[in-house]
């Protein structure tokens, strides 16, 4: 199981497209990259996310928040985690969960850099 996390245009529910391809990696990823503002993250980190966000909803805390608010939440959660990522992506460690949150923050920053993000929100599927 996993979370598909995207930044969407709420008026039409479509995932935002970036002006360039990114190589962010999660539980699944597009070979050659993708221009979609989305990332897949394993559910294995769920309990760690609850602790990092200090919220029982964990990563779902981002849902339907605007990009900037989501980035602030991500920065706080990242600061609550330490450790290096493990070579095994699927292992539920604070370092792996932190890396996933850093990848999501990078995605949010890519969207902010486009300047077309006034209404964009995080969606968790």
C-alpha positions in Angstrom: 0.0 0.0 0.0 1.1 3.5 -0.6 0.1 7.1 -0.8 -0.1 8.9 -4.2 0.5 12.5 -3.3 -0.1 15.1 -5.9 -0.5 18.9 -6.2 -3.7 19.6 -8.0 -5.7 22.4 -9.5 -8.9 22.2 -7.2 -11.2 23.7 -9.9 -10.7 20.6 -12.1 -9.0 18.1 -9.9 -6.1 17.7 -12.4 -2.6 17.1 -11.3 -0.4 20.2 -12.1 2.1 19.8 -14.9 5.6 21.2 -14.4 7.5 23.0 -17.1 10.3 20.3 -16.9 10.6 16.7 -15.9 11.7 15.7 -12.4 13.4 12.6 -11.2 12.0 12.5 -7.6 11.6 8.9 -6.5 9.3 7.2 -4.1 7.7 3.8 -4.0 7.1 4.0 -7.7 8.6 6.4 -10.2 8.7 7.2 -13.9 11.8 6.0 -15.7 13.1 9.1 -17.5 11.2 11.4 -15.1 7.8 13.0 -15.2 6.4 16.5 -15.5 3.5 15.7 -13.2 3.5 17.2 -9.7 3.1 13.9 -8.0 5.0 11.4 -5.9 4.2 7.9 -4.5 5.3 7.2 -0.9 5.1 3.9 0.9 2.5 3.4 3.6 5.3 1.8 5.7 6.2 5.2 7.0 2.7 6.0 8.3 3.5 5.8 12.1 6.7 7.8 11.6 4.7 10.5 9.7 2.1 10.6 12.6 5.0 11.4 15.0 6.7 13.8 12.6 3.6 15.8 11.9 2.5 15.5 15.5 -1.0 14.6 14.2 -2.8 11.2 14.0 -3.5 11.9 10.3 0.2 11.9 9.6 0.9 12.7 5.9 -2.8 13.2 5.3 -2.4 16.4 7.2 -1.4 17.9 3.9 -4.7 17.0 2.1 -6.4 20.0 0.5 -4.0 22.5 2.0 -2.5 25.1 -0.4 1.1 24.5 -1.5 2.7 27.0 0.7 0.9 25.8 3.9 1.8 22.3 3.0 5.5 23.2 2.6 5.5 24.8 6.1 4.0 21.6 7.5 6.5 19.5 5.7 9.4 21.7 6.9 8.2 21.2 10.5 7.8 17.5 10.1 11.3 17.2 8.4 12.8 19.0 11.4 11.2 16.4 13.7 13.1 13.6 12.0 16.7 12.7 11.9 18.9 9.9 10.6 20.2 8.9 7.2 18.1 7.0 4.7 18.6 3.3 4.5 19.5 1.5 1.3 16.2 -0.3 1.6 13.5 2.3 0.6 10.8 0.1 2.1 12.3 0.0 5.6 10.3 2.2 8.1 13.1 4.3 9.5 13.1 8.0 10.4 15.8 8.6 7.8 13.7 7.1 5.0 10.6 8.9 6.1 12.6 12.2 6.2 13.9 11.6 2.7 10.3 11.1 1.4 9.2 14.3 3.1 12.2 16.2 1.6 11.2 14.9 -1.9 7.7 16.2 -1.3 9.1 19.5 -0.2 11.2 19.6 -3.4 8.0 19.0 -5.4 6.2 21.8 -3.7 9.0 24.1 -4.3 9.0 23.2 -8.0 5.3 24.1 -8.1 6.0 27.4 -6.3 8.7 28.2 -8.8 6.2 28.1 -11.7 4.3 31.0 -10.3 1.0 29.3 -11.3 0.1 28.0 -7.9 -2.4 30.4 -6.4 -5.1 27.8 -5.9 -3.0 24.6 -6.1 -3.5 22.2 -3.2 -2.1 18.9 -2.0 -4.1 15.8 -2.7 -3.5 12.4 -1.0 -4.9 9.4 -2.9 
